[in-house]
Amino acid sequence: MLRRSLLSVAAAFLSLSGISAASAQGWQGAAPFSHAAAPIHVANTPRGLNIRSGPGTQYPRVGVLARGEGGRIAGCEPTGRWCALNFAGGASGWVYMPLTRPAATPASLGLGHGGIGHDGPPVDWQRLYRSDIPYVHTGTGRVNLRQGAGTHRRIVGKLAPGQGGFVQGCSADARWCLLSVPPYGTEGWVYMSLLKPAGPPPVVVGY
């Protein structure tokens, strides 16, 4: 089922590919961000977040973000409640920002992020992993999803080959990361060397 969800993500991305980043950023009144400073925001609602063609519910829905999926802010309307996001691959659209959170603030990171046997400075996980593309199990057997970072943590689920999710945050050594798994935003910690990035298309499914 999760594999079908990731395939539906790809299909939804193709339906968005006709929406240019310029059209989203060019909406009159949008406050642009410089690319270097633009933060990544992800959906923070379990039932998905609509992507729209403009800043408001009066604009057509053009896609959906599953929980944990998102993109880089391109610009916002004056109140800051609606922002245009750029997604991996060049697609873009508007989302209602109160239903998002910064990618660097995972919903359940408090369940365990210390890093097993890591005495050095924290590793910047965002230099190693992207939060806008899924990481999937490409091997055989099943990969455990755990309640926290480490094999001593309780198993809360399993990923079959072809299944995966989006990185929400990582342990201090960046070996274990918290995944949000479509379609329901199920969260669990996984040993990242067992997964590989699926690459573009991004995770684009709307609110």
C-alpha positions, 0 to 999 in steps of 0.5 A: 500500500505504501508503495502505491502511495509513493507511485501516486506521489509521482503521478501527482507530481507529473500533474503539477509539472505544468505549474511554473515556479515563476507563476507562483512567485509572480503573484502580485503582493508575494514577498520573495525569499532569497534562495539561500535563506528560504526555509523548507516547510512540510505539511503537518496535518495527518489528512494531507495539505492542499496545494493551490494555484493561488493564495486562498481557498478560492483558487483551484487545488492542484495537488496534495502534500502528505504529512511530512512532505513539503518544499522551499518557500518562494514567497508569501502574501502580505499576511504570511498565512499563504506561501508559495512553495517550490518543490524538487523538480521545479513544480510549485504551488501555494499552501496554508502555512498554519498547517505546516511546520519547519522541516527542521522541527519534526513532530516526534523528534523528542522520542529519541534523538541522542545518537548511539555512542556519539560523543562528537559534535552533532552532525548536520543531517540536512547536509546528508539527507533531503526532506523533500524526496522519499527514502526507500528500502531497496533491499530484501526482507523488511526494515524496522521502524522504531520508537526512537534512535537505536536497536534497543527502541521498540519496533513500531512498524516495518518497511517492505522493499519499495516502501519508505518515507520522508526524513523529519529529523535525525539523531546527533550522529545522523545514522538514525532518522525519523521518517514520515511514511505516506499515506497517513504520516506514520512516523518511525525511526530507521537506520538510514544506511538501509535506505536509498533516496528515491530522487525526483519526483518529490513528494507532491500529493494538496489541502 
